[in-house]
Amino acid sequence: MDRQNVKELIPFVPKNEASNVVSVDNVHRIHDANDPALLYNSLVAAKQTVRISANSKLTALGKQMDFLIKEANKVVEKAKRDEQLHNVPCNLRKIVGNVYYLYEKDTGSKFFSMLSPADWGEQAAKFLYVGAYRLEADHGFTCLEGDDAAEDTQEENDRFRQMVNRITY
């Protein structure tokens, strides 16, 4: 690469003797003002660094977006499940903090009861026990026993780990 072509690629400050804002002659401590190849290499390195930095930031944002999309899907699925559970017949007013036991009849219909399988005694054999759910302050349900229990416990553990990770440095 010859000197003339390299000089065309570098955005030099035009020489203007009237304004001495930048003096090409007095910056020899940083680089040789008469070596356009050195200036060009410096310019290329700066552009590459900017691109690499932008790429790594965009990659991090992409990972955060993927995480947020997964979290949003979990929230929607839990809301659907909670709405379905609120539609299950229950002949009493649900109170936050109480545990409700979900049963299924032979007909396939489900119902909530405040009686656990142990409380039912011998009559428990009449119904299929599905699980125990605690009504939370946000009127969502947390499964304590049953098919959804492992998933709810895992979500609570994940939330706890995320809190701890935010606190630690």
NUDO-332464 format. One line per field, with one value per residue: x, y, z of N, C-alpha, C in turn. Coordinates in steps of 0.1 Angstrom, whole numbers, plus 5000, padded with zeros to 4 digits. Atoms other than C-alpha are relative to their C-alpha. Last residue first. Layout:
BEGIN
n_u = [X	...]
n_v = [Y	...]
n_w = [Z	...]
ca_u = [X	...]
ca_v = [Y	...]
ca_w = [Z	...]
c_u = [X	...]
c_v = [Y	...]
c_w = [Z	...]
REM end
This chain:
BEGIN
n_u = [4992	4985	4994	5001	4990	4987	4999	4999	4987	4991	5002	4994	4985	4996	5002	4989	4988	5001	4998	4985	4992	4994	4992	5006	4999	4992	5003	4988	4998	4995	5011	5004	5005	4990	5003	5001	4997	5003	4989	4992	4993	4986	4995	5010	4999	4990	5007	5003	5001	5012	5013	5000	5003	4989	4996	4991	5004	4991	5005	4991	5001	4990	5005	5000	5010	5008	5005	5007	4997	5012	4997	5005	4992	4986	4993	4986	4992	4997	5012	4996	5010	5003	5013	5011	5003	5007	5013	5007	5002	5010	5013	5004	5005	5012	5010	5003	5008	5014	5007	5003	5011	5013	5004	5005	5013	5010	5002	5007	5014	5005	5001	5012	5012	5001	5004	5015	5007	5000	5009	5014	5003	5002	5013	5011	5001	5005	5014	5006	5001	5010	5013	5002	5003	5015	5001	4996	5010	4993	4997	5010	4999	4990	5006	4997	4985	4994	4988	4992	5007	4990	5005	5007	4991	5005	4991	4994	5005	4991	5006	5000	5009	5014	5004	5003	5013	5011	5004	4991	5009]
n_v = [4991	5003	4994	4985	4996	5001	4990	4987	4999	4998	4986	4992	5002	4992	4985	4996	4999	4988	4988	4999	4996	4986	4999	5004	5014	5005	5015	5007	5012	5012	5009	4995	4986	4990	4988	4989	4986	4989	4993	4994	4988	5001	4990	4996	5009	4995	4995	5011	5014	5007	4996	5006	5015	5008	5012	4996	5003	4996	4991	4997	4986	4992	4994	5010	5011	5003	5014	5003	5013	5007	5010	5013	5007	5000	4990	5003	4988	4991	4995	5000	4998	5013	5005	4992	5005	5013	4997	4994	5011	5008	4993	5001	5013	5003	4991	5006	5012	4996	4996	5012	5006	4992	5003	5014	5001	4995	5010	5011	4995	5000	5014	5005	4994	5006	5013	5000	4996	5011	5011	4995	5000	5014	5004	4993	5007	5013	4998	4995	5012	5008	4994	5001	5015	5003	5014	5002	4994	4992	5008	5010	5009	5011	5012	5000	5000	5013	4998	5012	5010	5010	5006	4990	4993	4986	4989	4992	4987	4990	4987	4995	5008	4998	4987	5000	5007	4991	4989	4988	4988]
n_w = [5010	5000	4988	5001	5011	4994	4990	5007	5006	4989	4996	5010	4999	4987	5003	5008	4992	4991	5008	5003	4989	5002	5012	5012	5003	4989	4998	5000	4992	5008	5004	5013	4999	4997	5007	4991	5005	4990	4994	5011	4994	5003	5009	5010	5011	5010	5011	5009	4995	5006	4994	4986	5001	5006	4993	4989	4986	4989	4990	4989	4995	5005	5012	5010	4999	5013	5002	5012	5006	5006	5009	4997	4990	5002	4992	4999	5004	4990	4993	4986	4990	4994	5006	4994	4986	5000	5004	4989	4990	5005	4999	4986	4997	5007	4993	4987	5003	5004	4987	4993	5008	4997	4986	5000	5006	4991	4989	5006	5000	4986	4996	5007	4993	4987	5002	5003	4988	4990	5005	4999	4985	4996	5006	4993	4987	5002	5004	4987	4991	5006	4997	4985	4997	5002	5004	5014	5009	5010	5012	5002	4988	5002	4993	4985	4998	5004	5007	5000	4991	4995	4988	4992	4992	5001	4995	5010	4998	4995	4999	4986	4991	5004	4996	4986	4999	5005	4991	5000	5000]
ca_u = [4793	4766	4732	4719	4731	4712	4680	4684	4690	4658	4638	4652	4644	4608	4604	4618	4593	4565	4576	4581	4546	4527	4520	4509	4517	4524	4512	4514	4483	4479	4457	4485	4486	4490	4464	4481	4474	4473	4472	4452	4435	4412	4379	4358	4388	4390	4358	4378	4394	4385	4408	4439	4431	4431	4399	4396	4381	4384	4365	4372	4349	4362	4331	4349	4355	4387	4401	4421	4430	4430	4456	4449	4472	4447	4411	4389	4352	4335	4317	4346	4342	4374	4373	4400	4422	4418	4428	4458	4469	4465	4484	4512	4514	4516	4542	4563	4561	4572	4602	4612	4609	4629	4657	4658	4660	4688	4707	4702	4713	4745	4751	4744	4769	4795	4789	4791	4825	4838	4827	4842	4875	4876	4871	4899	4923	4916	4922	4955	4966	4958	4977	5007	5004	5001	5036	5043	5025	5047	5028	5019	5050	5052	5020	5034	5036	5000	4988	4952	4933	4958	4933	4946	4972	4946	4957	4928	4922	4931	4904	4926	4918	4932	4965	4968	4965	4993	5016	5016	5000]
ca_v = [4909	4889	4906	4900	4863	4858	4871	4850	4819	4826	4830	4797	4779	4793	4782	4747	4744	4753	4728	4700	4707	4708	4670	4667	4683	4719	4735	4773	4791	4826	4851	4876	4870	4832	4804	4772	4742	4705	4678	4655	4631	4607	4605	4578	4563	4593	4582	4559	4589	4622	4641	4621	4629	4666	4685	4721	4709	4719	4701	4683	4667	4635	4615	4593	4624	4644	4660	4692	4701	4737	4753	4786	4816	4838	4828	4810	4814	4780	4756	4751	4743	4746	4779	4794	4764	4772	4808	4797	4774	4802	4826	4800	4796	4833	4839	4810	4824	4858	4842	4824	4857	4875	4848	4851	4889	4887	4864	4888	4918	4899	4892	4929	4940	4916	4928	4964	4958	4938	4965	4993	4974	4967	5004	5014	4988	5001	5037	5028	5008	5039	5062	5039	5036	5074	5080	5117	5124	5100	5088	5098	5118	5133	5153	5188	5188	5178	5208	5207	5237	5261	5281	5305	5281	5258	5223	5199	5174	5140	5114	5085	5065	5091	5091	5054	5058	5084	5064	5033	5000]
ca_w = [5434	5452	5456	5420	5421	5454	5439	5408	5430	5450	5418	5405	5437	5437	5400	5409	5437	5414	5388	5414	5428	5395	5395	5431	5464	5474	5442	5445	5434	5422	5440	5443	5480	5474	5475	5485	5464	5473	5446	5423	5448	5429	5446	5462	5480	5502	5519	5542	5559	5543	5567	5556	5519	5529	5536	5525	5493	5456	5428	5396	5371	5354	5360	5385	5405	5406	5438	5445	5480	5491	5514	5530	5527	5509	5515	5490	5497	5499	5477	5453	5416	5396	5377	5400	5391	5354	5361	5380	5352	5326	5348	5353	5315	5309	5336	5322	5287	5300	5318	5285	5266	5293	5291	5253	5256	5281	5258	5229	5251	5259	5222	5213	5239	5226	5190	5200	5217	5188	5163	5184	5188	5150	5143	5167	5152	5117	5127	5145	5114	5092	5115	5114	5076	5073	5088	5087	5119	5138	5168	5203	5213	5178	5184	5177	5138	5132	5152	5162	5173	5158	5137	5111	5098	5085	5078	5072	5100	5085	5080	5069	5038	5014	5032	5027	4989	4989	5011	4990	5000]
c_u = [5009	5007	5015	5007	5000	5011	5014	5002	5003	5015	5010	4999	5007	5015	5004	5000	5012	5012	5000	5002	5015	5010	5007	5009	4993	5002	5010	4997	5014	5001	5004	4989	4996	4993	5009	4997	4998	5006	4995	5012	5010	5006	5015	5005	4990	5001	5009	4993	4997	4999	4988	4987	4999	4996	5011	5005	5010	4993	5011	4993	5009	4999	5010	4995	5002	4991	4993	4997	4991	5005	4987	5004	4995	5007	5015	5007	5015	5009	5003	4989	5005	4989	4996	4986	4989	4997	4991	4986	4992	4996	4989	4986	4995	4994	4987	4989	4996	4991	4985	4992	4996	4989	4987	4996	4994	4986	4990	4997	4991	4986	4994	4998	4987	4988	4998	4995	4985	4992	4999	4991	4985	4996	4997	4986	4988	4998	4993	4985	4993	4998	4989	4987	4998	4997	4985	4999	5002	4990	5007	5003	4991	5001	5009	4995	5004	5014	5006	5013	5007	4993	5010	4995	4993	5009	4995	5009	5007	4992	5009	4994	4999	4990	4986	4995	4996	4986	4989	4995	5009]
c_v = [4992	5008	4998	5006	5015	5005	5000	5011	5013	5001	5003	5015	5009	4999	5008	5015	5004	5002	5012	5013	5002	5003	5013	5003	4997	4985	4995	4986	4994	4989	4989	4992	5006	5014	5011	5012	5010	5013	5010	5008	5005	5013	4998	5009	5003	4992	5006	5006	4990	4986	4992	5003	4994	4986	4992	4988	5005	4997	5003	5009	5001	5015	5009	5006	4990	4989	4999	4985	4997	4987	4993	4990	4986	4994	4999	5011	4997	5012	5009	5007	4999	5003	4987	4996	5009	4995	4987	5003	5005	4989	4992	5007	4998	4986	4997	5007	4993	4988	5004	5003	4987	4993	5007	4996	4986	4999	5005	4989	4989	5004	4999	4985	4995	5005	4992	4986	5000	5004	4988	4989	5004	4999	4986	4995	5006	4993	4986	5001	5003	4987	4991	5006	4998	4986	4996	4986	4998	5005	5010	4991	4989	4990	4988	4988	4997	4999	4986	5002	4987	4991	4989	4995	5010	5007	5013	5011	5009	5013	5010	5014	5006	4993	5003	5013	4999	4994	5009	5011	5012]
c_w = [4992	4989	5000	5012	4999	4990	5006	5010	4993	4995	5011	5004	4990	5002	5012	4997	4993	5009	5008	4992	4997	5011	4998	4988	4987	4998	5011	5004	4999	5010	4990	4993	4987	5000	5005	4992	5010	4995	5010	5006	4989	5005	4998	4990	4989	4988	4989	4987	4989	5006	4995	5007	5014	4999	4992	5007	5009	5013	5011	5010	5012	5004	4993	4986	4989	5003	4986	4998	4988	4993	4996	4989	5003	5011	4998	5007	5002	4995	5012	5007	5015	5011	5005	4995	5007	5014	4999	4997	5012	5010	4994	5001	5014	5003	4993	5007	5013	4997	4997	5013	5007	4993	5003	5014	5000	4994	5010	5010	4994	5000	5014	5004	4994	5007	5013	4998	4997	5012	5010	4995	5002	5015	5004	4995	5008	5013	4999	4997	5013	5009	4995	5004	5015	5003	4999	4996	4986	4990	4990	4988	4998	5012	4998	5007	5015	5003	4997	4992	5001	5010	5004	5013	5009	5010	4998	5007	4990	5003	5007	5001	5014	5009	4997	5005	5015	5002	4996	5008	5000]
REM end
